Amino acid sequence: MAVIAVGDFSDAQDVVELIKTHFGQKIPDPDPPLIPTIQVPSHDEPRFSCFVESEAAGSAVMISYKMPADELKTVKDYRNLLAESMFLYALNQRFFKIARRNDPPYFSCSAAADVLVRPLKANIMTSSCKRKGTIEALESMLIEVARARLHGFSEREISVVRALLMSEIESAYLERDQIQSTSLRDEYLQHFLHNEPVVGIEYEAQLQKTLLPHISTLEISKCSEKLRTSCSCVIKTIEPQPFAVLDDLKNVVKKVNLLEEEGRISPWDDEHVPEEIVTTKPNMGHVVQELEYSNIGATELILSNGMRICYKRTDFLDDQVIFTGYSYGGLSELPENEYFSCSMGPTIAGEIGVFGYRPSVLMDMLAGKRAEVGTKIGAYMRTFYGDCSPSDLETALQLVYQLFTTNLTPGEEDVKIVMQMAEEAVSAQDRDPYTAFTNRVKELNYGNSYFFRPIRKSDLQKVDPRKACEFFSTCFKDPSTFTIVIVGNIDPTIAMPLILQYLGGIPKPPEPIMHFNRDELKGLPFTFPTSIHREVVWSPMVEAQCLVEEIHFVGFLSKLLETKIMQVLRFKLGQIYSVGVSVFLGGNKPSRIGDVRGDISINFSCDPEISSKLVDIALDEMLRLQEEGPSEQDVSTILEIEQRAHENGLQENYYWLDRILHSYQSRVYSGDVGTSFEIQDEGRSKVRSSLTPSTAQFALKRILPFPCKNKYTVVILMPKASPLQLLKSVIQSARTNYGREAKILAGVTGLAVLAFSLWRRAQNNSRHLLSRAAN
C-alpha cells in the first residue's frame, strides 16, 4: 500500500507526520499474496463479431490489435512510446482528411492505444458511419493501415506531427509551476503501481525535444506492422439493424490482404497546404477610446471599426490566452419558415470551412500552433470564442479576421455529406428511448415551440443550404456590433499591434448588418403550463432504468434543493444513487426590461416501481422547505460550497472571462463595465450575507409556485415490452407470488419528470439572486 498526498500544505513535514500517525502502526501481512500474472493467449486468425443494438446511436466499426503492454523504464522505452504516438497521430490525420472527402466511407475515425488488462494493451481503431456502411468503413480503415505499411508517411506528414508534439510539450513546460495537484498525484500513482519513473516535466520536455528530430519517418511507419490482421486482431461492427454478417467481414479482410500482397494500394495523395492564413495583411485600425477599470484589473478599447475590446492580464497559466466575442441578435429574429435552414448554418459552414479553408487543410496549417477558434449562434446572440498560447495569439486573431471576411458558398458534395450526417443523427435520436421522453417534457413545458423541439427528418428536407450559409456569413460580418473579452497571459506591448491589425482591420460595412438593440429583440415563442400535468410515455428500452427530472429554482437554492433531496431519497430512504439540479434561463431575452422566466430540473435514477412515489416524496420535501425553511446547518453548508468554488475560480482565466462577460451582458450594464461588475459583486455579497433559513424559505416561496404542489409537470417514461417479453412476464408471474422476475424479464422501467415554471418580474429585490443564479 502507498499513501500519496499532494496539495498546498503549509508544512509538508506535518503531513508526513500525520501519515506516520495514522498508518505507521499498521502491521503488514508477513506473507502477502503475490499478484498473479495472467497471460492472455494471442491468435493468428482475426476474430469477428456483428452486434445488433436497437438503441445504438448509429453504425460503427471497431478494430483492435492486442499485444503485450510496453514497460516504461528507460530512454529507449520512452523513444519507442514516442514513435508509436507519432504513428497514431499521423494515421489519425489521414482518417480526419478522409472523413472530409466527397462521399466519405465514414463520418469520423480515430486510432488510439489503450491498456486492456495487465499485461496486455491494444491499438484500437473506431469509426462511425452511415447506415449499411460498416463494410465500406472497414475496408477503408484496413486499406489505410496497409497503405502506411507499403508506402509509409511523407516527410511533410511527420513534420506536422513533430510540430504538434513539440507544441504540446512546450505548453506543459511553460506551465510546469502551475500543474494541478491531481496530475502530480497520478504521476506518483503510476510509479507505485507500474514502476514508471517520475522524471518531472523539465526532464521530459528536454528528452522529447532531443528525441523528436531523430525519430525517422521509416521508424514511425514500421509501427504499422503491429496492426496486421494476423496480430491478435478482433473486428466488430455495431448496427441498429442487421446488415453486415461475419462472411462480409472475412471477405473484406481477404480482399485488403490480397491488395497489399500484390502492391495494388496507391501512395497517399496529399492536399496543397497554403503557407499563410491571411494572405494580404489588413489595414491596421486605431484606438478611438481607452478606459481603465481598476476594480476588474481590465482595460477597455473602442476601435476605429466600432469593435469593443476588453482585456485582462493574468498570471494563472503562463501558456493560456482565452477570449469570447459576442453580438446581440440570433435565431429568434427569424420567421419560423427560415429557422430550420438557418439553424443548420454553423453545421454546413463548419464542413466547408468558416475560416476560408477546408478543415483538413486548416489542420495542417495550424500544425505546431496552439490556437483554436469556434463559433456559436444562439437564440439571442452570435458568439465566437478562442483559446491559444500567447505565442500563437496572432494566429488566433488571424482566424477571427478570416471568420469576418470569408463568404461561404456551399458545394453540392459538402451539403450532401452534412445532410447525410444530420439524417443519421435524427435517426439515432428516434431510436433513443429518452428522446420521446425529453421531447414530451419540452412540449409540455414550452408549449411545443418550434425552437425547443428537435429537428425531424421532414425539417431537414426543407433546409436551404445557400440560405443557411448566407445567414452564417451575415452573423459574423459587422465588427461594430461585437464586444470581445480577452483574459490570460497577455503582454500589451505585443498584443496591441495584433489586436489593431486583425481585429481593428476587419472592414466595417457601409450599412449596419444585424445591428440590434438588446431591449427590442424578439422573444422565443413559448408558453409555460398553467396547471398540473402527470402522464406516462411508453418507449422501447433494453434495461430497466428510471430517471426523474423536475424543473425547479436558482443559484444557492438549487444547491440547497440538491442537498436536501439527496439526504431524503438516498441517505434516509436508500432509493437513489445521485441527484442533480440544473437551471435553464436561456429562454429569456437579454433585454434590460421585462420578466425573467426559466425552469429548474431535478433528476435521479430509481426503481421504476416507485418512481411516482419518489416524485411525491421530493415534492413533500420541497413543500416542507417552503413551509418550514432549511436549518442553519443547511445554509452554512451551501455558503461554504459556494465560497470554495468562488475562491478557486478567482485563480482561473475562464472564471474571470465569464465574470466580465456577465458584467457586459448584465441588465444593469449601461456603458460602464466597471460599475456593472461592482454591482454584480455586491449582489453576490448581499445574497451571501442575507441568506438565512428564513430568507431562503421566503425566496423558495417567492420564486417557485407556492405551494409547489399547485403547479408542476410530471412525465414518466416506461419501456414498451415486446410481445415475447410480455408473454414471459405472464408466465413468470403465474409461477410466483411476487412477480419480481417478471418485471426484470419484461424490462419494465420508469422515467419521471416533475417540472416547475419560474416566473418572476425583474424587480430590484430579486434581481441579484436571479442574476447570481444565471451566473
Secondary structure, DSSP 8 states (H G I E B T S, - for coil): ------S--S-HHHHHHHHHHHHTT----SS------------SS-EEEEEE-TT-SSEEEEEEEEEE-----SHHHHHHHHHHHHHHHHHHHHHHHHTTSSS-S-SEEEEEEEEEETTEEEEEEEEEE-TT-HHHHHHHHHHHHHHHHHH---HHHHHHHHHHHHHHHHHHHHTGGG--HHHHHHHHHHHHHH-----HHHHHHHHHHHHGGGS-HHHHHGGGGGG-TTTTEEEEEEESS----HHHHHHHHHHHHHHHHTT-S---------S-SSSS------EEEEEEETTTTEEEEEETTS-EEEEEE--S-TT-EEEEEEEE--GGGS-HHHHHHHHTHHHHHHHH-TTSS-HHHHHHHTTT--EEEEEEE-SSEEEEEEEE-GGGHHHHHHHHHHHHH------HHHHHHHHHHHHHHHHHHHH-HHHHHHHHHHHHHHTT-TTTS---HHHHTT--HHHHHHHHHHHT--GGG-EEEEEES--HHHHHHHIIIIITTS---SS-SS---GGG----------S-EEEEEEE--SS--EEEEEE---HHHHHHHHHHHHIIIIIIT---S-EEEEEE-TTS---SSSEEEEEEEEEEE--GGGHHHHHHHHHHHHHHHHHH---HHHHHHHHHHHHHHHHHHTT-HHHHHHHHHHHHHSTT-SS-HHHHHHHHHHHHHHHHHH--HHHHHHHHHHHS-SSGGGS-EEEEEEE---HHHHHHHHHHHHH-SS-HHHHHHHT--EEEEEEEEEEEE--HHHHHHHHHHH-
